Amino acid sequence: MSIQASVRERLARRIAGEIAISDQPGQTMRMWRERFRLPQIELADYIGISPSVISDYESGRRKSPGTATIRRFVMALLALDEKHGGQVISAFVRLMDVSLVDLNIVLAMSDFTESMTAKEFCNRLKCDIEAGKEHLDKEIFGYTLVDVERAVKELDSDAFLKLFGATTERCLIFTRVNTGRAPMIAIKSQEFKPTLVVLHGVEKVDQLALDLSEQMNIPLAVSKISSIDGLTRELHSIEPD
C-alpha cells in the first residue's frame, strides 16, 4: 500500500470515527465538509441525495446518520477531493504522524469538533492584535503550541509542516518568543500557512514580523497570559469535552 493510500485509509477512519462518536454528528459532518471546501450541493449530488438532506443532518433537524450514511459521506469527501486534484488528502499525507511532542517542540495541540473564529480564540488567550485585524473573522479548527527556540533549531521544512497536525486552518502559538521575527520568517517559507499566529512572551513585535503578517493576510496577536503554564491551562479549557 502506498503512503498516500495508507493515509487516505486512516483519514477515512478518523473522519468516520469522529462523526460516529460525536454528541452532535451533524456539526462534525459540517466541519469536515468545510475542511474539504465542498459545497453542500456538490456533495449531495455525488452521493445522490438532495442538498436539503445534507443541510438537515448538519443542522440537527435529521436524526444521527447510520454507519452506511457516514461511510457514503466520507467516501464522497475523499473522492471529490481527488477529483479536484487531491489537495486536502495530499496535505494530510504531509501533516499526519506528528511526533514532535516527544522532542518538547509541541507543548500542546488540539483539533476542534466545532470551529471558532480567530477573534474568539484571541479573546480567550487575552491577546492584543498587532496586525491583520481585518482577517479575524476567519474560522480555525485547532491550535498548536510551539516552543519556538526548539522549533527553529531542530525542524527542517518537512518537519515544520507537522506542526499543523490535521489541518492548516488552525492557530500556531509560539512561546518563548523574542521578537516574532523567526516564526514569521519560517511560516513565510512554507507552502502551507496557518490561519492565525499568536506570540507568547514577546514584549515588542519586530516590524518585519508585522510586515510579513500583512503580506500573508495572517492575523498576528500577542497573548498577555503571563506564564506558559497559564497559557496551557487556558488552551486546555478551550478543548472540546
URURNOR-V177254 format. One record per residue. N is the residue number from 1. SS is DSSP state (H for helix, E for strand, L for the rest). PHI is phi in whole degrees, -180 to 180 (NA if undefined). Layout:
n ss phi
N SS PHI
N SS PHI
This chain:
n ss phi
1 L NA
2 L -71
3 H -60
4 H -64
5 H -65
6 H -63
7 H -67
8 H -59
9 H -66
10 H -65
11 H -65
12 H -61
13 H -64
14 H -65
15 H -62
16 H -61
17 H -65
18 H -64
19 H -67
20 H -65
21 H -94
22 L -70
23 L -71
24 L -130
25 H -58
26 H -64
27 H -68
28 H -68
29 H -61
30 H -63
31 H -57
32 H -70
33 H -61
34 H -70
35 H -62
36 L -86
37 L 56
38 L -113
39 L -72
40 H -56
41 H -66
42 H -69
43 H -65
44 H -64
45 H -62
46 H -67
47 H -71
48 L 93
49 L -129
50 L -76
51 H -56
52 H -65
53 H -67
54 H -59
55 H -61
56 H -66
57 H -63
58 H -67
59 H -87
60 L 88
61 L -73
62 L -107
63 L -62
64 L -53
65 L -69
66 L -82
67 H -59
68 H -64
69 H -66
70 H -61
71 H -62
72 H -62
73 H -62
74 H -66
75 H -63
76 H -68
77 H -56
78 H -69
79 H -65
80 H -69
81 H -62
82 H -63
83 H -62
84 L -91
85 L 112
86 L 71
87 H -66
88 H -69
89 H -63
90 H -61
91 H -63
92 H -66
93 H -57
94 H -90
95 H -102
96 L -81
97 L 64
98 L -64
99 L -127
100 L -89
101 H -62
102 H -64
103 H -89
104 L 59
105 L -89
106 E -92
107 E -93
108 E -164
109 E -155
110 E -154
111 E -110
112 E -84
113 E -83
114 E -132
115 E -75
116 E -141
117 E -76
118 H -59
119 H -63
120 H -61
121 H -64
122 H -62
123 H -62
124 H -65
125 L -94
126 L 55
127 E -96
128 E -96
129 E -88
130 E -94
131 E -161
132 L 75
133 H -58
134 H -70
135 H -107
136 L -75
137 L -82
138 L -67
139 E -95
140 E -120
141 E -120
142 E 165
143 E -148
144 E -136
145 E -98
146 E -122
147 E -79
148 H -67
149 H -62
150 H -68
151 H -62
152 H -66
153 H -75
154 H -112
155 L -100
156 L -88
157 H -61
158 H -65
159 H -68
160 H -59
161 H -61
162 H -68
163 H -63
164 H -79
165 L 62
166 L -86
167 L -155
168 L -81
169 L -81
170 L -146
171 E -100
172 E -97
173 E -110
174 E -110
175 E -108
176 L 59
177 L -94
178 L -90
179 L -129
180 L 91
181 H -65
182 H -61
183 H -65
184 H -71
185 H -65
186 H -62
187 H -65
188 H -57
189 L -84
190 L -94
191 L -69
192 L -99
193 L -132
194 L -75
195 L -84
196 E -148
197 E -125
198 E -120
199 E -103
200 E -132
201 L 96
202 L -94
203 L -93
204 L -138
205 L -80
206 L -63
207 H -62
208 H -63
209 H -62
210 H -65
211 H -64
212 H -67
213 H -59
214 H -67
215 H -62
216 H -92
217 L 59
218 L -114
219 E -59
220 E -121
221 E -131
222 E -122
223 E -78
224 L -98
225 L -66
226 L -72
227 L -118
228 H -66
229 H -62
230 H -65
231 H -63
232 H -64
233 H -61
234 H -66
235 H -62
236 H -64
237 H -71
238 H -82
239 L -62
240 L -66
241 L -66
